[in-house]
């Protein structure tokens, strides 16, 4: 991550905005594992690595212009590289793709082989460890605001009026809503008995994450306001 960030910052590639944030989050996650914040340290450690693998697989596919690249990542990278995309929006595009697409699949990959054999107590432990990640991310938000978002905004003379403060987005939208949605989507994939349906549900993660970008990009102030709503709310509003 550090090497890629340095390369992008040298060339002025604004994809470094999300990756700088993600690097901070990852550093704090490793610190949390070392500090004993998680019940199953090995499982969380593997989650961190698998999650990062998904990011770099998508990046490699984008650079190679592979048709297999999820559309949500293609659009997120394309928009982040545009000079008129606001800084916070560039960040949220990456967060959306990595959480609402990648994390669904990472969880399904990890939980699928073991879920049927896990006792209820162990399933609940997995969920508690997953939710503890929310706390680690929340603790990193102020640093991301100070060290990533504000310096970029000053350097590029950009004011992210539409998206509002990063603190507000991360706490009220991204953490509470998106990660709860992701867990439910992953469990739905894992528990469905039909393999073809599981494949369809995995593909749906890309479509739902892509729709969130479209809300942010195409729906003006209304889209920006509902961008981080839970899926059930967006469904009721007929926006997904």
C-alpha positions in Angstrom: 0.0 0.0 0.0 2.8 2.5 0.9 4.6 1.9 -2.3 1.4 2.4 -4.4 0.5 5.5 -2.5 3.9 7.0 -3.0 3.7 6.3 -6.8 0.3 7.9 -7.1 1.2 10.9 -5.1 4.2 11.5 -7.3 2.1 11.4 -10.4 -0.8 13.3 -9.0 -3.1 10.3 -9.3 -6.0 10.9 -6.9 -6.7 7.2 -6.4 -4.2 7.7 -3.6 -6.9 9.4 -1.5 -8.8 6.2 -0.8 -5.7 4.0 -0.5 -4.2 6.4 2.0 -7.3 6.1 4.1 -7.3 2.3 3.7 -3.7 2.1 4.7 -4.4 3.9 8.0 -7.3 1.7 8.7 -5.3 -1.4 8.0 -2.5 -0.2 10.3 -4.9 0.3 13.1 -6.5 -3.1 12.5 -3.2 -4.8 12.9 -2.6 -2.8 16.1 -6.0 -3.9 17.3 -5.2 -7.6 16.6 -1.9 -7.2 18.5 -3.6 -5.5 21.4 -6.1 -8.4 21.8 -9.2 -6.5 20.8 -10.6 -9.5 18.9 -11.8 -12.9 20.2 -10.3 -14.8 17.3 -7.1 -13.1 16.4 -6.2 -15.5 13.6 -9.6 -15.1 11.9 -9.4 -11.3 11.9 -5.8 -11.4 10.8 -6.9 -13.5 7.8 -9.8 -11.2 7.2 -7.5 -8.2 6.9 -5.2 -10.0 4.4 -8.1 -11.4 2.3 -9.7 -8.0 2.2 -6.5 -6.3 1.0 -6.1 -9.0 -1.7 -9.5 -8.2 -3.2 -8.4 -4.5 -3.5 -5.2 -5.3 -5.3 -6.8 -7.9 -7.6 -9.3 -5.1 -8.6 -6.4 -2.7 -9.1 -4.5 -5.1 -11.3 -7.6 -5.8 -13.3 -8.2 -2.1 -13.8 -4.6 -1.4 -14.9 -4.8 -4.3 -17.4 -8.2 -3.2 -18.6 -9.6 -6.7 -17.9 -13.3 -7.2 -18.7 -13.7 -9.2 -15.5 -13.2 -6.1 -13.3 -16.3 -5.3 -11.3 -18.1 -2.3 -12.7 -18.2 -0.6 -9.3 -14.4 -0.5 -9.2 -14.1 0.6 -12.8 -16.4 3.6 -12.2 -14.8 4.4 -8.8 -11.3 4.5 -10.3 -12.5 6.5 -13.4 -14.2 9.1 -11.2 -11.4 9.4 -8.7 -9.0 10.2 -11.5 -11.1 13.1 -12.7 -9.8 16.5 -11.4 -13.3 17.9 -10.7 -14.3 15.0 -8.4 -14.5 16.3 -4.8 -11.9 14.9 -2.4 -14.4 13.3 0.0 -16.4 11.9 -2.9 -13.2 10.3 -4.3 -12.6 8.7 -0.9 -16.2 7.5 -0.6 -16.2 6.0 -4.0 -13.4 3.7 -2.9 -14.9 3.0 0.4 -18.2 2.0 -1.3 -16.6 -0.4 -3.7 -14.4 -2.0 -1.1 -17.0 -2.4 1.5 -20.3 -2.9 -0.4 -18.7 -5.1 -3.0 -15.4 -6.6 -1.8 -16.3 -7.2 1.8 -19.5 -9.1 1.0 -17.4 -11.6 -1.0 -14.6 -11.8 1.5 -17.0 -12.7 4.3 -18.8 -15.2 2.1 -15.5 -16.8 1.1 -14.3 -17.1 4.7 -17.6 -18.0 6.4 -18.9 -20.3 3.7 -16.7 -23.4 4.4 -17.2 -23.2 8.1 -20.6 -21.8 8.8 -22.7 -25.0 8.8 -20.4 -26.5 11.4 -20.1 -23.4 13.7 -22.1 -23.6 16.9 -24.3 -20.5 17.6 -21.7 -19.2 20.2 -18.9 -19.2 17.6 -21.2 -17.6 15.0 -21.9 -14.8 17.4 -18.2 -14.5 18.1 -17.5 -14.0 14.4 -20.1 -11.3 14.3 -18.7 -9.5 17.4 -15.3 -9.5 15.9 -16.7 -8.1 12.7 -18.5 -5.4 14.6 -15.4 -4.5 16.6 -13.8 -3.5 13.3 -16.4 -0.6 13.2 -14.9 0.8 16.4 -11.4 0.6 15.0 -12.5 2.4 11.8 -14.3 5.1 13.9 -11.2 5.7 15.9 -9.3 6.4 12.6 -11.8 8.8 11.2 -10.4 12.0 12.7 -6.9 11.1 11.5 -8.2 10.5 8.0 -9.9 13.8 8.0 -6.8 15.7 9.2 -4.1 13.8 7.3 -5.8 12.8 4.0 -8.9 14.8 3.2 -8.0 18.3 4.4 -4.5 18.4 2.8 -5.8 17.2 -0.5 -8.7 19.8 -0.3 -6.3 22.6 0.4 -3.8 21.6 -2.3 -6.5 21.3 -5.0 -8.6 24.3 -3.7 -11.6 22.0 -3.4 -14.5 22.4 -1.0 -16.6 19.3 -0.5 -19.9 20.9 0.2 -22.1 18.2 -1.2 -20.6 15.4 0.9 -20.3 17.3 4.1 -17.8 16.4 6.9 -16.1 13.1 6.8 -16.8 12.4 10.4 -20.6 12.6 9.8 -20.5 10.3 6.8 -18.3 7.6 8.4 -20.2 7.4 11.6 -23.8 7.8 10.5 -23.6 6.2 7.1 -20.7 4.0 6.3 -20.2 2.2 9.7 -23.7 1.7 11.0 -25.5 1.1 7.7 -23.1 -0.3 5.2 -21.3 -2.9 7.3 -24.6 -4.1 8.7 -25.9 -4.6 5.2 -22.7 -6.4 4.2 -23.0 -8.9 7.0 -26.6 -9.7 6.1 -25.7 -10.1 2.4 -22.8 -12.4 3.2 -24.9 -14.6 5.5 -27.6 -14.8 2.8 -25.0 -16.1 0.3 -23.6 -18.5 2.8 -26.9 -20.0 4.0 -28.6 -20.3 0.6 -28.7 -24.0 -0.4 -28.6 -23.4 -4.2 -25.2 -22.8 -5.8 -26.6 -20.9 -8.8 -28.5 -18.5 -6.5 -25.4 -18.0 -4.4 -23.6 -17.0 -7.5 -26.4 -14.6 -8.4 -26.3 -13.0 -5.0 -22.5 -12.5 -5.3 -23.0 -10.7 -8.6 -25.7 -8.6 -7.0 -23.1 -7.1 -4.6 -21.6 -5.3 -7.6 -24.9 -4.0 -8.8 -26.0 -2.7 -5.4 -22.6 -0.9 -4.9 -22.8 0.5 -8.4 -26.3 1.8 -7.8 -24.9 3.7 -4.7 -22.4 5.4 -6.9 -25.1 6.4 -9.4 -27.1 7.9 -6.6 -24.1 10.0 -5.6 -23.2 11.0 -9.1 -26.6 11.4 -10.8 -29.2 12.3 -8.2 -27.9 15.6 -6.9 -28.5 16.6 -3.3 -31.1 13.8 -2.8 -28.7 11.2 -4.0 -25.9 12.5 -1.8 -28.2 12.4 1.2 -29.4 8.8 0.7 -26.1 7.5 -0.6 -25.3 5.8 2.7 -28.8 4.7 3.7 -29.3 1.0 4.5 -30.5 -1.2 1.7 -33.9 -1.6 3.2 -34.4 2.2 3.4 -33.3 2.6 -0.2 -35.7 -0.1 -1.2 -38.6 1.6 0.5 -37.6 4.9 -1.3 -37.5 2.9 -4.6 -34.0 4.1 -5.2 -32.4 0.7 -5.6 
